[in-house]
Amino acid sequence: MPTPLIDLPPGMPARLYAPVEGRAIPRRLQDLGFVPGTPLVIRRRAPLGDPVEIEIRGYRLCLRVAQLDALRVEPDDGTAASATPERCG
């Protein structure tokens, strides 16, 4: 069952899922590799929860929660890299 990306706990591998009907993955995120089926992991969150560090396609980037609200994921069976989550700050 797909859940919002922002609800994924740090360290849990997941795969990006198609957005809900009527929504689209923003073009900038598509250019960064956020396409359905791509494995990703939330590595850490800032102390107040925003921004979020995400590992996708072998690199890490920090994005604001507002930029991620259209994205949904499905927990992965463990094929994506996982590690102990860290805390920003």
C-alpha positions as YAML, in Angstrom:
chain: A
units: angstrom
residues:
- id: 1
  name: MET
  ca: [0.00, 0.00, 0.00]
- id: 2
  name: PRO
  ca: [1.59, 3.33, -1.03]
- id: 3
  name: THR
  ca: [2.18, 5.92, 1.68]
- id: 4
  name: PRO
  ca: [3.39, 9.55, 1.51]
- id: 5
  name: LEU
  ca: [7.18, 9.77, 1.26]
- id: 6
  name: ILE
  ca: [7.26, 12.20, 4.18]
- id: 7
  name: ASP
  ca: [5.77, 9.47, 6.44]
- id: 8
  name: LEU
  ca: [8.61, 7.02, 5.69]
- id: 9
  name: PRO
  ca: [10.83, 6.47, 8.74]
- id: 10
  name: PRO
  ca: [14.56, 7.18, 8.30]
- id: 11
  name: GLY
  ca: [16.56, 4.13, 7.22]
- id: 12
  name: MET
  ca: [13.62, 2.20, 5.74]
- id: 13
  name: PRO
  ca: [14.17, 1.36, 2.05]
- id: 14
  name: ALA
  ca: [11.30, 2.10, -0.30]
- id: 15
  name: ARG
  ca: [10.47, 2.48, -3.98]
- id: 16
  name: LEU
  ca: [8.87, 5.55, -5.45]
- id: 17
  name: TYR
  ca: [5.28, 4.95, -6.47]
- id: 18
  name: ALA
  ca: [3.17, 6.75, -9.06]
- id: 19
  name: PRO
  ca: [1.52, 9.90, -7.63]
- id: 20
  name: VAL
  ca: [-2.18, 10.01, -6.85]
- id: 21
  name: GLU
  ca: [-4.57, 10.79, -9.69]
- id: 22
  name: GLY
  ca: [-4.53, 14.46, -10.61]
- id: 23
  name: ARG
  ca: [-1.03, 15.06, -9.17]
- id: 24
  name: ALA
  ca: [2.34, 14.81, -10.85]
- id: 25
  name: ILE
  ca: [5.93, 14.52, -9.75]
- id: 26
  name: PRO
  ca: [7.39, 18.03, -10.15]
- id: 27
  name: ARG
  ca: [9.67, 18.36, -13.18]
- id: 28
  name: ARG
  ca: [12.69, 19.36, -11.07]
- id: 29
  name: LEU
  ca: [12.38, 16.17, -8.99]
- id: 30
  name: GLN
  ca: [11.99, 14.07, -12.15]
- id: 31
  name: ASP
  ca: [15.24, 15.59, -13.43]
- id: 32
  name: LEU
  ca: [16.92, 14.53, -10.17]
- id: 33
  name: GLY
  ca: [15.79, 10.91, -10.68]
- id: 34
  name: PHE
  ca: [12.50, 10.80, -8.79]
- id: 35
  name: VAL
  ca: [10.59, 8.49, -11.14]
- id: 36
  name: PRO
  ca: [8.24, 5.63, -10.22]
- id: 37
  name: GLY
  ca: [10.07, 2.42, -9.34]
- id: 38
  name: THR
  ca: [13.26, 4.12, -8.16]
- id: 39
  name: PRO
  ca: [14.62, 2.89, -4.80]
- id: 40
  name: LEU
  ca: [15.29, 5.52, -2.15]
- id: 41
  name: VAL
  ca: [15.92, 5.92, 1.57]
- id: 42
  name: ILE
  ca: [15.34, 8.83, 3.91]
- id: 43
  name: ARG
  ca: [18.71, 9.06, 5.64]
- id: 44
  name: ARG
  ca: [17.94, 11.72, 8.22]
- id: 45
  name: ARG
  ca: [15.71, 14.62, 9.16]
- id: 46
  name: ALA
  ca: [16.56, 17.97, 10.66]
- id: 47
  name: PRO
  ca: [15.67, 18.28, 14.37]
- id: 48
  name: LEU
  ca: [12.34, 19.98, 13.56]
- id: 49
  name: GLY
  ca: [11.61, 17.58, 10.67]
- id: 50
  name: ASP
  ca: [12.46, 19.89, 7.77]
- id: 51
  name: PRO
  ca: [14.54, 19.53, 5.57]
- id: 52
  name: VAL
  ca: [14.93, 15.81, 4.86]
- id: 53
  name: GLU
  ca: [18.05, 14.10, 3.50]
- id: 54
  name: ILE
  ca: [17.20, 11.47, 0.87]
- id: 55
  name: GLU
  ca: [19.48, 8.96, -0.80]
- id: 56
  name: ILE
  ca: [18.42, 8.14, -4.37]
- id: 57
  name: ARG
  ca: [20.41, 6.78, -7.33]
- id: 58
  name: GLY
  ca: [23.68, 6.76, -5.38]
- id: 59
  name: TYR
  ca: [23.66, 10.36, -4.17]
- id: 60
  name: ARG
  ca: [22.14, 12.28, -1.27]
- id: 61
  name: LEU
  ca: [20.22, 15.52, -1.34]
- id: 62
  name: CYS
  ca: [18.27, 17.63, 1.11]
- id: 63
  name: LEU
  ca: [14.77, 18.74, 0.21]
- id: 64
  name: ARG
  ca: [12.01, 20.59, 1.98]
- id: 65
  name: VAL
  ca: [8.95, 18.60, 3.06]
- id: 66
  name: ALA
  ca: [6.76, 20.87, 0.91]
- id: 67
  name: GLN
  ca: [8.69, 19.72, -2.17]
- id: 68
  name: LEU
  ca: [7.94, 16.08, -1.37]
- id: 69
  name: ASP
  ca: [4.22, 16.20, -0.59]
- id: 70
  name: ALA
  ca: [3.15, 14.79, -3.99]
- id: 71
  name: LEU
  ca: [5.42, 11.73, -3.68]
- id: 72
  name: ARG
  ca: [4.30, 8.32, -2.48]
- id: 73
  name: VAL
  ca: [6.37, 5.22, -1.78]
- id: 74
  name: GLU
  ca: [5.97, 1.51, -1.13]
- id: 75
  name: PRO
  ca: [8.25, -0.13, 1.44]
- id: 76
  name: ASP
  ca: [10.92, -2.16, -0.35]
- id: 77
  name: ASP
  ca: [11.83, -5.78, 0.27]
- id: 78
  name: GLY
  ca: [15.37, -4.79, 1.22]
- id: 79
  name: THR
  ca: [17.00, -4.40, -2.20]
- id: 80
  name: ALA
  ca: [17.70, -0.70, -1.61]
- id: 81
  name: ALA
  ca: [20.71, 0.21, 0.53]
- id: 82
  name: SER
  ca: [19.94, 0.61, 4.21]
- id: 83
  name: ALA
  ca: [21.94, 1.89, 7.12]
- id: 84
  name: THR
  ca: [21.44, 3.26, 10.55]
- id: 85
  name: PRO
  ca: [19.58, 6.57, 10.23]
- id: 86
  name: GLU
  ca: [21.40, 9.72, 11.33]
- id: 87
  name: ARG
  ca: [20.09, 12.96, 12.75]
- id: 88
  name: CYS
  ca: [20.93, 16.33, 11.22]
- id: 89
  name: GLY
  ca: [22.19, 19.07, 13.41]
...
